[in-house]
Amino acid sequence: MNFSFPVFCILIAQSFSVFAQAPKLQSESIWAKSIKIDGNINEWQNPLKGYDKKTKIAYSIANDGQHIYLAIKTSNSNKARAGGITFGINTKEVSFPYNPARELFKYSSNPANKGKKFLNKPEDFKQIELSGFKTINKSVISIYNEYGIRAAIIEDEQKNYTYELAVPLKLFDLNPDQAASFGYIIKLRGIVVPENNSKLVHKEGRSRKMEQELEEQMTDFKRPTQFAGKYKLALKQ
């Protein structure tokens, strides 16, 4: 197949663009030692092991004989605050922080949503959302729960969110005595907005460039962004 020089340059540029967006995935297994779930990631090795440019999430995964752990640092705090960060293995997902008003824009006419407000401060987030766990008959649980799921989030001096999660291995059907590999996803869910409410309202004094940037931010805010990888359970040495 023959390409003209301009077409060849376009293809090369597209290839570099795709490569630049590809996440740097964690490649190693980590045995966790004395991790306290408080949102402070100082006990994790710095820098964190993986980074995804699209979601602006740096992360590390670790495990011990009872739990799988996730540490995250993200500058995309607005989107994390509004829709939560989802960690999923197979068909089971844990989302935190859980914002009760995430779907407020879509269902604002529903009386059940009356009085709901977006939570804005890390200390306000007291609930975790679950999906796919057949042994748990609740979709939303407290951060103080009987299932052994723990989550915490704080904001650092640079307004980044740092986040920690611990989930019992058995809830994900993982055997701590086997160095099994499995796929995972990490996702920023964003908010749920109906199409007729998703247009940016023009305001005098805003430049075309500013409005284009705001439109791109709104598009990202209402659209889930995620990446996927594989992790192999670490065995205690």
Backbone torsions as a table, in degrees:
resi	resn	phi	psi	omega
1	MET	NA	132.3	-179.3
2	ASN	-102.8	135.1	176.5
3	PHE	-117.9	142.9	170.7
4	SER	-72.8	161.7	-177.7
5	PHE	-60.3	-44.9	178.5
6	PRO	-60.4	-41.0	179.2
7	VAL	-64.5	-41.1	178.8
8	PHE	-60.3	-41.6	179.4
9	CYS	-64.0	-39.4	178.9
10	ILE	-63.4	-44.0	179.7
11	LEU	-62.6	-41.6	178.0
12	ILE	-62.7	-44.1	179.9
13	ALA	-62.1	-41.4	178.7
14	GLN	-64.1	-38.9	179.6
15	SER	-63.7	-44.5	178.5
16	PHE	-64.6	-36.5	179.2
17	SER	-63.3	-44.4	178.9
18	VAL	-63.4	-42.8	-179.6
19	PHE	-62.9	-39.4	-178.4
20	ALA	-65.8	-28.2	-179.5
21	GLN	-86.2	-12.8	-177.4
22	ALA	-67.8	135.1	-178.6
23	PRO	-72.1	149.4	171.0
24	LYS	-88.8	102.9	-173.4
25	LEU	-85.7	147.3	173.7
26	GLN	-62.8	133.6	-175.7
27	SER	-113.0	-7.1	-174.3
28	GLU	-118.2	156.7	173.6
29	SER	-90.9	144.3	-177.0
30	ILE	-130.2	125.8	173.0
31	TRP	-86.0	121.1	-174.7
32	ALA	-78.7	138.9	177.1
33	LYS	-129.8	116.8	171.7
34	SER	54.1	53.6	176.0
35	ILE	-89.8	123.2	176.4
36	LYS	-101.9	124.8	-176.6
37	ILE	-84.1	92.4	179.8
38	ASP	-136.2	5.1	-178.9
39	GLY	88.1	-14.6	178.5
40	ASN	-88.2	118.3	-172.9
41	ILE	-99.3	20.2	-178.2
42	ASN	-63.9	-26.4	-179.8
43	GLU	-80.0	-5.0	175.9
44	TRP	-89.9	150.0	178.0
45	GLN	-64.3	133.3	-178.9
46	ASN	-109.4	131.3	1.7
47	PRO	-76.2	164.2	175.3
48	LEU	-63.7	159.1	-164.7
49	LYS	-75.4	-25.8	-177.5
50	GLY	-131.1	160.5	177.0
51	TYR	-150.2	135.6	176.2
52	ASP	-118.7	118.4	-176.2
53	LYS	-68.1	-35.0	-176.3
54	LYS	-65.0	-42.4	-179.7
55	THR	-93.7	-11.6	-176.2
56	LYS	61.3	40.1	-178.3
57	ILE	-113.5	124.4	166.0
58	ALA	-100.5	141.1	-172.8
59	TYR	-152.2	158.6	168.1
60	SER	-140.3	144.0	175.1
61	ILE	-116.2	140.7	176.9
62	ALA	-146.2	169.5	176.4
63	ASN	-151.5	158.5	166.7
64	ASP	-125.4	-156.1	-177.4
65	GLY	-77.8	-6.7	-176.7
66	GLN	-125.8	-30.6	-172.9
67	HIS	-130.1	157.8	164.6
68	ILE	-108.7	138.4	-174.1
69	TYR	-119.8	148.4	176.4
70	LEU	-134.9	129.7	173.6
71	ALA	-117.8	137.5	-177.4
72	ILE	-137.3	143.2	167.7
73	LYS	-130.3	127.9	-177.8
74	THR	-141.9	140.4	172.5
75	SER	-87.5	-6.6	179.4
76	ASN	-87.5	54.2	-171.3
77	SER	-68.8	-33.0	-179.9
78	ASN	-62.4	-44.3	-179.6
79	LYS	-70.7	-38.0	177.5
80	ALA	-63.3	-40.5	-179.2
81	ARG	-66.4	-41.7	-174.4
82	ALA	-75.1	-42.5	-173.2
83	GLY	-117.5	-11.6	178.9
84	GLY	88.3	164.1	175.7
85	ILE	-108.1	126.6	-178.3
86	THR	-105.6	131.8	172.2
87	PHE	-116.3	120.9	-175.5
88	GLY	-127.7	141.1	173.3
89	ILE	-130.7	123.8	-173.0
90	ASN	56.8	-123.1	-178.2
91	THR	-101.7	9.3	-177.3
92	LYS	-104.9	132.8	-176.3
93	GLU	-134.2	141.8	175.4
94	VAL	-120.5	125.5	-178.5
95	SER	-120.2	127.8	178.5
96	PHE	-155.4	140.3	0.0
97	PRO	-72.4	150.3	176.3
98	TYR	-97.8	120.4	178.7
99	ASN	-106.0	111.7	-175.8
100	PRO	-57.9	-23.7	-176.5
101	ALA	-97.5	17.8	-177.6
102	ARG	-56.2	-37.5	-178.1
103	GLU	-102.4	19.9	-175.1
104	LEU	-61.9	-39.4	-178.0
105	PHE	-65.0	-34.9	-178.0
106	LYS	-77.5	-36.3	-174.4
107	TYR	-116.9	36.2	-175.7
108	SER	-64.1	-22.6	-179.8
109	SER	-84.1	-8.0	-179.6
110	ASN	-76.3	124.1	-179.6
111	PRO	-56.3	-27.2	-179.2
112	ALA	-65.4	-20.6	-179.0
113	ASN	-90.8	-1.0	-178.9
114	LYS	-61.4	128.6	178.4
115	GLY	88.5	-8.3	179.8
116	LYS	-73.2	138.3	177.9
117	LYS	-133.3	152.0	176.2
118	PHE	-67.3	133.5	173.9
119	LEU	-81.7	134.8	-172.8
120	ASN	-118.3	-18.6	-176.1
121	LYS	-108.2	138.5	-179.7
122	PRO	-52.7	-36.9	-178.3
123	GLU	-70.3	-11.5	179.1
124	ASP	-82.7	-15.7	-174.5
125	PHE	-84.1	109.6	-175.0
126	LYS	-122.4	8.9	-176.4
127	GLN	-133.5	154.4	179.5
128	ILE	-123.8	137.1	177.4
129	GLU	-102.1	137.5	-177.5
130	LEU	-121.4	150.9	175.6
131	SER	-147.6	131.5	173.6
132	GLY	90.8	0.6	-179.3
133	PHE	-90.5	102.9	-175.7
134	LYS	-69.4	-23.3	-178.5
135	THR	-86.6	-2.8	178.1
136	ILE	-121.4	115.9	-174.3
137	ASN	-92.1	29.7	176.9
138	LYS	-129.5	144.0	176.7
139	SER	-93.7	-20.6	178.1
140	VAL	-132.9	128.5	-179.9
141	ILE	-128.5	161.4	175.7
142	SER	-72.7	155.8	173.3
143	ILE	-68.0	-16.4	174.0
144	TYR	-104.1	85.7	-171.7
145	ASN	-124.6	166.1	-177.6
146	GLU	-89.2	2.0	-176.1
147	TYR	-94.0	-4.9	179.0
148	GLY	83.6	9.1	177.3
149	ILE	-87.4	125.2	-178.7
150	ARG	-125.4	141.8	179.3
151	ALA	-150.8	146.1	178.0
152	ALA	-154.0	150.7	179.9
153	ILE	-144.6	140.4	176.5
154	ILE	-137.8	168.2	178.8
155	GLU	-114.6	131.5	-179.4
156	ASP	-89.5	-176.3	-175.9
157	GLU	-65.8	-23.1	178.9
158	GLN	-93.2	11.3	179.4
159	LYS	70.4	15.2	171.7
160	ASN	-78.3	151.4	171.9
161	TYR	-95.1	133.5	169.5
162	THR	-116.9	138.6	-163.4
163	TYR	-139.8	140.7	174.2
164	GLU	-133.2	144.8	179.8
165	LEU	-139.3	140.8	173.0
166	ALA	-133.5	129.4	179.7
167	VAL	-131.2	131.2	176.7
168	PRO	-56.6	135.7	-179.9
169	LEU	-56.1	-37.6	-176.5
170	LYS	-63.5	-27.4	178.7
171	LEU	-69.7	-26.3	175.7
172	PHE	-95.9	10.0	-179.6
173	ASP	59.2	39.8	179.2
174	LEU	-108.0	136.8	-178.5
175	ASN	-98.6	116.6	-177.3
176	PRO	-66.9	-13.8	-179.3
177	ASP	-90.6	-0.6	179.3
178	GLN	-123.2	133.0	179.4
179	ALA	-81.2	62.9	-175.1
180	ALA	-78.9	145.1	173.6
181	SER	-99.5	144.1	179.9
182	PHE	-151.1	157.4	178.0
183	GLY	-88.5	151.8	177.1
184	TYR	-140.6	159.4	170.9
185	ILE	-126.8	149.5	170.9
186	ILE	-127.6	126.7	-168.9
187	LYS	-138.3	139.7	164.9
188	LEU	-98.7	117.1	-171.0
189	ARG	-78.8	-31.0	-174.9
190	GLY	73.8	-168.9	-179.2
191	ILE	-106.7	162.8	179.0
192	VAL	-100.4	115.8	-177.3
193	VAL	-128.8	130.1	175.7
194	PRO	-67.1	150.3	-175.7
195	GLU	-57.8	-35.9	-176.5
196	ASN	-74.4	-5.6	177.1
197	ASN	-112.5	9.4	-170.5
198	SER	-98.5	0.2	-179.2
199	LYS	-83.4	140.0	178.5
200	LEU	-77.9	130.3	179.0
201	VAL	-80.9	126.5	-179.0
202	HIS	-70.7	136.9	176.6
203	LYS	-127.5	138.5	178.2
204	GLU	-61.1	142.2	177.1
205	GLY	95.4	-13.9	177.5
206	ARG	-88.5	130.5	179.2
207	SER	-71.7	162.8	177.7
208	ARG	-61.3	-38.8	179.5
209	LYS	-65.0	-42.1	180.0
210	MET	-63.6	-42.5	-179.7
211	GLU	-66.8	-36.1	177.3
212	GLN	-65.0	-41.2	178.2
213	GLU	-64.9	-41.6	178.5
214	LEU	-65.5	-37.4	178.2
215	GLU	-65.4	-40.7	177.9
216	GLU	-64.5	-39.8	178.7
217	GLN	-65.1	-40.9	179.3
218	MET	-65.3	-41.5	179.1
219	THR	-60.7	-43.6	178.4
220	ASP	-66.2	-38.1	-175.2
221	PHE	-64.4	-32.7	-175.9
222	LYS	-99.1	5.5	-175.9
223	ARG	-123.6	126.7	178.0
224	PRO	-61.0	139.2	173.7
225	THR	-127.5	137.5	-174.2
226	GLN	-152.1	167.6	170.3
227	PHE	-142.8	163.6	-175.3
228	ALA	-133.1	151.6	178.1
229	GLY	-154.9	-171.7	177.3
230	LYS	-129.0	144.3	178.7
231	TYR	-133.2	143.0	177.0
232	LYS	-112.7	126.4	-179.2
233	LEU	-56.8	134.1	174.4
234	ALA	-81.9	142.4	175.6
235	LEU	-103.7	142.0	-179.0
236	LYS	-64.7	130.5	-177.8
237	GLN	-79.8	NA	NA
